[in-house]
Amino acid sequence: MLRTISIMTGKGSTNHNERKFNAANTNPARTHLNVTYREEKIQDAYHKLFDEALEKYNAKQTRGDRIIKNYYEKIRTGNQEKPFYEIIVQIGNKDDMGSSTQNGELAKTILDEYFQSFEARNPNLYVFSAHLHMDEATPHLHIDFIPFTKGSKRGLETRVSMKQALKAQGFSGGSKSDTEWNQWVQNEKESLADLMAAHYITWDEKGTHKPHLSVEDYKLQERQKEIEAAESELDDARCRISAAQKRIEAYDDCETELGQITEDLDEKPEYQLPEPQAMMSAKKYKATFVDPLIATLKAVIKKLVIRFFKQKSDYEYQLGRVKSLERENDRLRTKCINMETLLDNLRPRAEEDKALRRFYGDVAITQMIEQKINKNRNRSRGARG
């Protein structure tokens, strides 16, 4: 049999996933059939993943304003990384893999096998919440995870980063349509397809707008792609902001270094004039001690002046860059929210479209849509004429 695969970005509502309330689209009589794989508080997960690295990072800081008291809160309230991600994995739809049917039980079995292999396949994605839902129209899996990278040279040695987590797993972004995220999702779909094949189900891969793909389904699919691309751009913008902020921190480090050099000039022996030796002439004293010291001080001053103007210029540039990137960040975040709202509006229309096609048939509905399009096109041409 042929079945589609869907891996979509979820909103990450753990209260909904854990069924702390029942939404209108759930059947409470079937909730006991749901499966809970993980149910860990995200704060506890952050402590487990990052506390050791956080302690090391804070121990190196000489300024109180650089100490991070709570890494989860820093990420949650910041604009560089999302604190976690959620994917929703589904095989087929309510018509061919309905939860209350034998095929729905088969979907449950395959999704269970998929999750059991997920963590081994994704060592840089820490799963803190995972639930298999059987009380909605189609069996589906919610997986909430924290992407992390180890061995970072700046900031915490172990830190949150989706881009670097996927890079560590072998996914390097290319074009906007071939991002790390898109490559990873495709790999996950292929892994799920292998499990389906073991149960004699073939992946019905629908990557283009084919005649049998409904108009509303196609719109839904295309909007999801746009959201994924926008989220990837958002991640890139966060990374660029982080890089710029680190350059600004480097300027602060330079000020600290300048203070250390000033202290050295006051105290270190090589920068001090010794007492003149007995019977040493002024000329010899100048040649032996004064002139070399002056030459050394000139070299230090020249180095400091160069460093100062270079860092000052870079500092001002990075400040402007951060402001620009923050505006881009806000734009992309708004774009994601708008696209998600559009998706929510399209889903009911897609269901209505499917219902009409079941009642009237694909051919009749397609003809009606084409007639409507041609009518609008002719009307537009008549208005221009």
Secondary structure, 3 states (H helix, E strand, C coil): CEECEEEEECCCCHHHHCCCCCCCCCCHHHHHHCEEEEECCHHHHHHHHHHHHHHHHHHCCCCHHHCCCCHHHHHHHCCCCCCCEEEEEEECCCCCCCCCCHHHHHHHHHHHHHHHHHHHHCCCEEEEEEEEECCCCCCEEEEEEEEEECCCCCCCCCEECHHHHHHHCCCCCCCCCCCHHHHHHHHHHHHHHHHHHCCCCEECCCCCCCCCCCHHHHHHHHHHHHHHHHHHHHHHHHHHHHHHHHHHHHHHHHHHHHHHHHHHHHHCHHHCCCCCCCCCCHHHHHHHHHHHHHHHHHHHHHHHHHHHHHHHHHHHHHHHHHHHHHHHHHHHHHHHHHHHHHHHHHHHHHHHHHHHHHHHCHHHHHHHHHHHHHHHHHHHHHHHC
